[in-house]
Amino acid sequence: MDGDSWPRSDPTIQEGREAIFTEKWIVSYVRVHTIRVTDRFVSARVSVIPTRGLKGREGDDIAIGCVHEHLALGGQIWVGRGYCQWCVFFAPEVIQEVLRIAASSPPDSMPNDYNEHYYALFKPLAEYQQRVAPHPDLKYLGHREWSQ
């Protein structure tokens, strides 16, 4: 990550905070806890807060972690890249937008229409991530001219 453009933060300040957690096809409302930081690794647990329209059940508790080289930590977002492939969004406006979209889905639509539902949920997350934590490859490609 470009140290000049990416604000580093102490991840332990997020202890106990509510967030949106994503990994592959999962979008969940969670509480982040048990954050541990070493000189090489950051780990935490995310406990699902059951929410209509989002994945997860009461008692679901997920361990996440990543080495520093593949983890971008910002004030309102954690982005695990490389082998991690997860994100945690702490920005209140993003959380509220995802919860609004989730609440608007019919309770029984989840299994049948999940692709459409997932993309609706993921859109504000992707836009926020692109704005505040763009992937380094996209920044590189944006500055490079392609010739045929």
Rosetta silent file (secondary structure, phi, psi, omega in degrees, C-alpha in Angstrom):
SEQUENCE: MDGDSWPRSDPTIQEGREAIFTEKWIVSYVRVHTIRVTDRFVSARVSVIPTRGLKGREGDDIAIGCVHEHLALGGQIWVGRGYCQWCVFFAPEVIQEVLRIAASSPPDSMPNDYNEHYYALFKPLAEYQQRVAPHPDLKYLGHREWSQ
SCORE:     score description
SCORE:     0.000 S_00000001
   1 L     0.000  147.414  178.063    0.000    0.000    0.000 S_00000001
   2 L   -76.546  108.656 -175.485    1.136    3.498   -0.667 S_00000001
   3 L   -60.182  -26.852 -179.304    1.955    4.802    2.801 S_00000001
   4 L   -75.269  -30.871 -174.865    1.401    8.428    1.787 S_00000001
   5 L  -102.481  -10.387 -177.191   -2.171    7.927    0.578 S_00000001
   6 L  -110.003  115.453 -179.595   -3.386    5.244    2.984 S_00000001
   7 L   -73.035  120.857  176.642   -4.050    6.346    6.553 S_00000001
   8 L   -83.187  146.177  177.458   -2.699    3.737    8.972 S_00000001
   9 L  -143.149  164.061  176.413   -4.552    3.299   12.200 S_00000001
  10 L   -81.310  112.851 -175.605   -4.394    1.215   15.306 S_00000001
  11 H   -63.251  -22.820 -177.679   -6.904   -1.588   14.654 S_00000001
  12 H   -67.350  -15.365  177.335   -7.558   -2.086   18.368 S_00000001
  13 H   -68.806  -12.968  179.828   -9.560    1.175   18.454 S_00000001
  14 H   -89.612    0.044 -178.696  -12.314   -0.760   16.644 S_00000001
  15 L   -52.209  126.141  177.325  -12.782   -3.209   19.557 S_00000001
  16 L    82.699   -4.149 -177.542  -16.487   -3.746   20.187 S_00000001
  17 L   -77.215  151.555  172.541  -17.627   -1.707   17.179 S_00000001
  18 E   -85.210  150.431 -175.510  -20.394   -2.768   14.827 S_00000001
  19 E  -158.627  173.067  169.220  -19.460   -3.201   11.179 S_00000001
  20 E  -106.779  127.875 -179.941  -20.314   -4.812    7.881 S_00000001
  21 E  -110.123  133.334  175.523  -18.181   -7.868    7.115 S_00000001
  22 E  -128.779  143.090  173.124  -17.758   -9.250    3.595 S_00000001
  23 E  -157.591  120.900 -176.514  -16.020  -12.341    2.332 S_00000001
  24 L    49.176 -116.093 -175.816  -16.709  -13.862   -1.076 S_00000001
  25 L   -97.287   21.946 -178.169  -20.541  -14.108   -1.237 S_00000001
  26 E  -108.386  132.405  168.533  -21.129  -13.166    2.404 S_00000001
  27 E  -130.529  117.870 -176.562  -22.381   -9.808    3.642 S_00000001
  28 E  -134.190  150.302  171.613  -23.036   -9.759    7.400 S_00000001
  29 E   -92.434  125.564 -170.650  -23.695   -7.237   10.131 S_00000001
  30 E  -137.897  167.067  167.499  -21.182   -7.974   12.903 S_00000001
  31 E  -115.034  128.798 -177.068  -19.544   -6.844   16.118 S_00000001
  32 E   -92.353  132.054 -178.711  -15.723   -6.878   15.978 S_00000001
  33 E  -152.200  174.964  177.507  -13.906   -8.112   19.068 S_00000001
  34 E    52.364   49.344 -179.578  -10.812   -9.882   20.396 S_00000001
  35 E   -79.303  129.475  178.874   -8.488   -7.829   18.172 S_00000001
  36 E  -127.649  136.359 -179.725   -4.856   -8.896   18.420 S_00000001
  37 E  -127.253  128.698  172.172   -1.898   -7.197   16.763 S_00000001
  38 L  -119.162 -178.929  178.627    1.634   -8.587   16.484 S_00000001
  39 L   -68.757  -13.181 -177.550    4.609   -7.324   14.533 S_00000001
  40 L  -120.362  -22.378 -164.755    3.531   -9.597   11.667 S_00000001
  41 E  -141.712  149.581  170.243   -0.196  -10.288   11.948 S_00000001
  42 E  -124.446  131.934  176.882   -3.575   -8.760   12.822 S_00000001
  43 E  -135.140  158.674  178.335   -6.421  -11.005   13.922 S_00000001
  44 E  -160.477  171.856  172.321   -9.930  -10.472   15.255 S_00000001
  45 E  -120.449  144.693  175.116  -13.237  -12.195   15.705 S_00000001
  46 E  -122.438  123.047  178.573  -16.501  -10.999   14.190 S_00000001
  47 E  -101.549  125.774 -177.389  -19.759  -12.053   15.831 S_00000001
  48 E   -67.673  135.880  170.459  -22.789  -11.974   13.579 S_00000001
  49 L  -103.571  105.667 -175.323  -25.686   -9.741   14.582 S_00000001
  50 L   -53.591  128.323 -175.457  -28.659  -11.514   12.963 S_00000001
  51 L  -143.553  128.938  178.283  -30.221   -9.141   10.470 S_00000001
  52 L   -56.331  132.802  177.289  -32.976   -9.740    7.941 S_00000001
  53 L    88.896   -3.294  178.454  -31.552   -9.782    4.422 S_00000001
  54 L  -122.566  158.547 -179.843  -27.964  -10.509    5.522 S_00000001
  55 L   -75.946  147.449  172.993  -26.076  -13.766    6.039 S_00000001
  56 L   119.814  149.217  179.361  -25.515  -15.208    9.484 S_00000001
  57 L  -122.478  162.002  174.402  -27.280  -16.642   12.487 S_00000001
  58 L   -53.050  131.056  178.792  -27.204  -15.937   16.189 S_00000001
  59 L    92.721  -11.938  176.601  -23.990  -17.381   17.597 S_00000001
  60 L   -66.755  126.682 -178.446  -22.028  -17.311   14.321 S_00000001
  61 E  -135.024  122.547 -172.907  -18.527  -16.184   15.230 S_00000001
  62 E  -116.296  131.763  174.638  -15.844  -15.887   12.541 S_00000001
  63 E   -89.565  130.649  175.375  -12.096  -15.637   13.069 S_00000001
  64 E  -124.856  156.326  177.263  -10.336  -13.306   10.636 S_00000001
  65 E  -175.889  162.468 -178.516   -6.693  -12.431   10.296 S_00000001
  66 E  -167.150  148.976  173.507   -4.025  -11.427    7.860 S_00000001
  67 E   -72.777  152.582 -176.555   -0.337  -10.613    7.710 S_00000001
  68 H   -55.305  -35.605 -176.839    0.422   -6.901    7.528 S_00000001
  69 H   -62.747  -23.873 -178.426    1.707   -7.171    3.941 S_00000001
  70 H  -111.124   11.241 -175.336   -1.766   -8.182    2.713 S_00000001
  71 E  -124.172  128.626  174.756   -3.828   -5.996    5.020 S_00000001
  72 E  -108.054  121.953 -179.455   -4.792   -2.367    4.579 S_00000001
  73 E  -112.804  115.457  175.370   -6.014   -0.722    7.764 S_00000001
  74 L  -115.301  175.372 -178.521   -7.782    2.602    7.497 S_00000001
  75 L   -60.653  -37.147 -174.398   -9.805    4.493   10.032 S_00000001
  76 L  -121.252    9.056 -178.306  -13.157    3.196    8.762 S_00000001
  77 E  -154.805  141.816  168.820  -12.212    0.121    6.706 S_00000001
  78 E  -117.418  131.459 -179.642  -10.007   -2.968    6.864 S_00000001
  79 E  -125.007  115.236  174.963   -9.192   -4.604    3.539 S_00000001
  80 E   -93.120  121.321 -178.799   -7.614   -8.044    3.414 S_00000001
  81 L  -115.181  177.532 -178.380   -6.004   -8.662    0.044 S_00000001
  82 L    69.199 -125.248 -177.610   -4.096  -11.553   -1.431 S_00000001
  83 L   -76.681  -13.656 -175.426   -5.070  -14.697    0.401 S_00000001
  84 L   -74.388  -56.330  175.755   -7.317  -12.884    2.914 S_00000001
  85 L    56.380   41.107  173.912  -10.130  -11.686    0.606 S_00000001
  86 E  -137.752  161.975  176.406  -12.315  -10.079    3.253 S_00000001
  87 E  -138.949  150.506  172.890  -13.284   -6.550    4.249 S_00000001
  88 E  -128.681  122.301 -177.399  -14.677   -4.933    7.375 S_00000001
  89 E  -106.994  120.471 -179.525  -16.495   -1.609    6.942 S_00000001
  90 L  -103.974  -10.100 -175.653  -16.842    0.616   10.027 S_00000001
  91 L   -63.746  120.659 -176.490  -18.110    3.803    8.345 S_00000001
  92 H   -55.554  -38.387 -178.187  -21.552    4.551    9.855 S_00000001
  93 H   -67.560  -32.461  178.078  -22.998    5.839    6.573 S_00000001
  94 H   -72.945  -43.693  178.054  -22.010    2.622    4.782 S_00000001
  95 H   -58.521  -47.564 -178.357  -23.416    0.433    7.549 S_00000001
  96 H   -62.907  -39.568  179.229  -26.724    2.316    7.503 S_00000001
  97 H   -65.153  -43.540  179.159  -27.012    2.069    3.706 S_00000001
  98 H   -65.422  -42.248  178.307  -26.378   -1.699    3.717 S_00000001
  99 H   -64.448  -35.701  177.475  -28.872   -2.206    6.562 S_00000001
 100 H   -64.037  -45.812  179.636  -31.454   -0.125    4.658 S_00000001
 101 H   -64.384  -43.677 -179.857  -31.016   -2.267    1.535 S_00000001
 102 H   -60.993  -42.524 -178.630  -31.123   -5.488    3.576 S_00000001
 103 H   -66.853  -24.632 -178.000  -34.339   -4.429    5.340 S_00000001
 104 L   -80.865   -8.052 -179.387  -36.031   -3.701    2.009 S_00000001
 105 L   -84.441  141.104  176.314  -35.702   -7.290    0.805 S_00000001
 106 L   -61.906  141.647 -175.535  -38.643   -9.642    1.313 S_00000001
 107 L   -55.812  -33.373 -176.044  -37.837  -12.123    4.096 S_00000001
 108 L   -95.855    7.682 -176.485  -38.197  -15.184    1.853 S_00000001
 109 L   -83.818  -16.718 -172.673  -36.266  -13.800   -1.149 S_00000001
 110 L   -52.655  -55.340 -175.072  -32.801  -14.651    0.150 S_00000001
 111 L   -66.540  -36.222 -173.276  -32.367  -18.207   -1.202 S_00000001
 112 L   -83.809  -34.776 -172.668  -33.961  -17.608   -4.623 S_00000001
 113 L  -119.094   34.059 -171.241  -32.691  -14.158   -5.546 S_00000001
 114 H   -66.406  -36.038  179.450  -29.382  -13.992   -3.712 S_00000001
 115 H   -57.817  -50.282 -179.803  -27.248  -12.876   -6.691 S_00000001
 116 H   -63.902  -43.094  179.502  -29.385   -9.800   -7.293 S_00000001
 117 H   -62.990  -45.383 -179.959  -29.691   -9.151   -3.567 S_00000001
 118 H   -58.933  -46.442 -179.058  -25.931   -9.564   -3.035 S_00000001
 119 H   -64.422  -35.679  176.329  -25.093   -7.077   -5.785 S_00000001
 120 H   -64.601  -42.149  178.478  -27.519   -4.536   -4.328 S_00000001
 121 H   -67.333  -40.549 -172.685  -25.877   -4.946   -0.906 S_00000001
 122 H   -77.167  -22.916 -176.463  -22.356   -4.921   -2.271 S_00000001
 123 H   -55.725  -52.463  179.784  -22.715   -1.832   -4.483 S_00000001
 124 H   -65.846  -28.787  177.357  -22.348    0.804   -1.700 S_00000001
 125 H   -67.916  -46.393  179.967  -19.523   -1.253   -0.174 S_00000001
 126 H   -64.168  -40.794  179.111  -17.603   -1.442   -3.449 S_00000001
 127 H   -63.828  -42.820  178.727  -18.116    2.272   -4.105 S_00000001
 128 H   -64.483  -46.148 -179.788  -16.865    3.174   -0.639 S_00000001
 129 H   -62.154  -41.628  179.441  -13.874    0.865   -0.914 S_00000001
 130 H   -63.716  -35.444 -178.664  -12.959    2.235   -4.336 S_00000001
 131 H   -73.454  -43.250 -172.677  -13.166    5.788   -2.999 S_00000001
 132 H  -104.773  -19.818 -177.283  -11.149    5.342    0.213 S_00000001
 133 L  -145.904   60.689 -177.647   -9.072    2.182   -0.336 S_00000001
 134 L   -63.104  148.119  178.395   -8.633    1.434   -4.034 S_00000001
 135 L   -62.767  137.791 -178.668   -6.798   -1.732   -4.927 S_00000001
 136 H   -58.761  -32.256  177.893   -3.136   -0.956   -5.711 S_00000001
 137 H   -65.087  -38.369  179.557   -3.424   -2.698   -9.087 S_00000001
 138 H   -67.311  -37.384  176.425   -6.273   -0.394  -10.108 S_00000001
 139 H   -64.228  -41.319  178.750   -4.214    2.651   -9.162 S_00000001
 140 H   -64.049  -48.083 -177.663   -1.335    1.262  -11.235 S_00000001
 141 H   -66.089  -30.915  178.952   -3.536    0.452  -14.232 S_00000001
 142 H   -66.857  -22.929 -179.185   -5.178    3.867  -14.061 S_00000001
 143 L   -99.911   -0.904 -175.344   -1.802    5.536  -14.662 S_00000001
 144 L  -107.714  134.340  176.411   -0.647    3.212  -17.404 S_00000001
 145 L   -88.097  137.309  179.331   -1.460    3.634  -21.058 S_00000001
 146 L  -102.301  133.047  176.698   -2.377    0.494  -22.937 S_00000001
 147 L  -119.166  156.554 -178.079   -1.291    0.079  -26.523 S_00000001
 148 L  -101.806    0.000    0.000   -2.350   -2.583  -28.980 S_00000001
